[in-house]
Amino acid sequence: MCLAIPAKIVEKDGEKGIVNLGGVKKEIMFTFTPEAEIGDWVIMHTGFALNIISEEDANETLKLFEEMAMLEDD
Amino acid sequence: MIDLSKYRDPKIIKRIVEDLQHWDKPLKIMEVCGSHTMAIGHWGIRKMLPKNISLISGPGCPVCVTPSSLIDELINLKNVTIATFGDVLRVPGKDETLEHARARGLDVRIVYSPLEALEIAKDKETIFVGIGFETTIPGIAQTILMAKQQKLHNFSVLPAFKLVPPALEALLSEEEIKLDGFLLPGHVSVIIGAEAYMLLPEKYGIGGVVSGFEPLDILTAIKIITEQVKNNKPAIVNEYNRVVNFVGNKNAQNVIDKVLKTEDALWRGIGWIPDSGLGIRKEFEEFDASKKYNITLTDETGNTGCRCTDVLKGKIIPPECPLFEKVCNPANPIGPCMVSSEGSCAAYYKYER
């Protein structure tokens, strides 16, 4: 039930907007992410954008994977 | 956009999995969230781990922890449209499900967003079934705010909201369950932040990792927990920082705080947990279906032989329930853990048989 999915913002007019969800356009509310801009990716749940997805942090996580794979268990 | 293939990189998966094979002590990790249970099944994570590392499912399916008396109360309502997320439709009440009641003529509508319920309420007296954890709660709270702004007196919400951190604390105070770490829910944490779990290492000496839902997210989280146990340094780590930050979403927290207030909540099979739920504040009372229709929930789980409550607490895994697969399956679910696609029993039925 707590499934939330990434969606790209294609229109934004104040608190409301439209996202592209794998080719399907859906209405969304930016009540909790007023700073979101067209082109941003957000994590969407029950018609609301819960947060903006950070590409920078995503790359950091990829580095963490590499580090974890390097850690030898002794 | 984020390239998901990097979160599924077979080379790195192989290295972490091989490394985990060297782990030689028993290790019990609870995945709190139903979406993690599904992801673990989907990616076959359990089969990648050595036998001494066990992943057990926790109470993280909102439909599963809702008392079945809620269904009976809804079915007894007259002249009202019930709007609900689809998961709730097939949860058995004492005698029947909302789906059966709908076949008899009860007006039950499946909605994707609480905002759709607001639209229905423009024509009909509508009650929205407020089931959900922190992920779902802000959207419902915002919908109540909008109902007030629009003076939509036809609209109300039946609050059955649940909070994750108090439930984890309640679990840890039960002596039978010995855990070594938590896989903490990704999307609940978007709202409450990783800081909401600091009590786990500080008070209970147990760590956890807020994790995403890709195979490398989950395997890395497990690896981090093994490191914490090995070094005896329990801590809260945020692996899912592309979506979750330390303090959570303050805008969402503010909306929750404006409309809802903390109160004790009844968890199916677990009982009352102090301060583990949210009720509607007095200023928004007219939108509170529990007041409007005088609804109180009781913990009547009946005597079907279903051991969903032990599954929710991580005491048994689904195949240990005598009903599992034999009389209880997704087409004919006896308990809520088999109903919701994110319930542990449904996930085990689909992926782990």
Contacts between the chains, C-beta under 8 A, distances in Angstrom:
chain1	res1	chain2	res2	distance
A	1	B	34	6.6
A	1	B	35	8.0
A	1	B	61	6.8
A	1	B	62	4.9
A	1	B	63	6.4
A	1	B	85	6.8
A	1	B	87	6.0
A	1	B	131	7.6
A	1	B	132	6.4
A	1	B	133	7.5
A	1	B	135	7.7
A	1	B	136	6.6
A	1	B	340	7.0
A	1	B	342	6.0
A	2	B	33	6.1
A	2	B	34	7.1
A	2	B	35	5.6
A	2	B	60	7.6
A	2	B	62	7.6
A	2	B	132	7.8
A	2	B	133	5.8
A	2	B	135	4.1
A	2	B	136	6.9
A	2	B	185	6.3
A	2	B	186	7.8
A	2	B	187	4.4
A	2	B	188	5.9
A	3	B	35	5.3
A	3	B	187	7.3
A	3	B	342	7.7
A	4	B	135	6.5
A	4	B	187	4.5
A	4	B	190	7.1
A	6	B	1	7.6
A	6	B	2	7.5
A	8	B	1	7.1
A	29	B	115	7.2
A	29	B	139	7.8
A	29	B	142	7.2
A	31	B	138	7.9
A	31	B	142	5.3
A	31	B	251	6.9
A	31	B	252	8.0
A	31	B	255	6.9
A	32	B	138	6.1
A	32	B	142	8.0
A	32	B	249	5.4
A	32	B	251	4.4
A	32	B	252	4.3
A	32	B	255	7.2
A	33	B	249	7.6
A	33	B	251	7.2
A	34	B	251	7.0
A	41	B	1	5.8
A	41	B	2	7.5
A	43	B	187	7.2
A	43	B	190	6.4
A	43	B	243	5.2
A	45	B	135	5.7
A	45	B	136	6.8
A	45	B	139	6.9
A	45	B	187	6.6
A	46	B	85	7.9
A	46	B	112	6.6
A	46	B	113	4.6
A	46	B	114	6.5
A	46	B	136	6.0
A	46	B	139	4.7
A	47	B	112	6.8
A	47	B	113	3.2
A	47	B	114	7.6
A	47	B	115	5.3
A	47	B	116	7.9
A	47	B	139	6.5
A	48	B	113	7.6
A	48	B	138	6.9
A	48	B	139	4.4
A	48	B	142	7.1
A	50	B	135	7.1
A	50	B	138	7.7
A	50	B	187	7.0
A	50	B	190	4.8
A	50	B	191	6.7
A	50	B	249	6.5
A	50	B	252	7.0
A	51	B	190	5.0
A	51	B	243	5.7
A	51	B	244	7.7
A	51	B	245	7.9
A	51	B	249	5.8
A	53	B	2	6.7
A	53	B	242	5.6
A	53	B	243	5.8
A	54	B	241	7.3
A	54	B	242	5.4
A	54	B	243	7.7
A	55	B	1	7.8
A	55	B	2	6.5
A	55	B	242	7.6
A	57	B	241	4.4
A	57	B	242	4.5
A	58	B	2	4.6
A	58	B	242	3.9
A	60	B	241	6.6
A	61	B	212	7.6
A	61	B	217	7.6
A	61	B	239	6.6
A	61	B	240	7.6
A	61	B	241	6.4
A	61	B	242	5.9
A	62	B	6	5.4
A	62	B	7	7.8
A	64	B	220	6.2
A	64	B	239	6.8
A	65	B	6	7.8
A	65	B	7	7.8
A	65	B	9	7.3
A	65	B	12	5.2
A	65	B	16	7.8
A	65	B	216	5.0
A	65	B	220	5.7
A	66	B	12	6.8
A	68	B	16	5.8
A	68	B	219	7.9
A	68	B	220	4.8
A	68	B	223	4.8
A	68	B	224	7.2
A	69	B	12	4.7
A	69	B	15	3.8
A	69	B	16	5.4
A	69	B	19	7.5
A	70	B	15	7.9
A	71	B	19	6.9
A	71	B	223	7.1
A	71	B	227	7.2
A	72	B	19	6.8
A	73	B	19	5.2
A	73	B	20	7.5
A	73	B	22	4.5
A	73	B	23	6.4
A	73	B	226	7.1
A	73	B	230	7.7
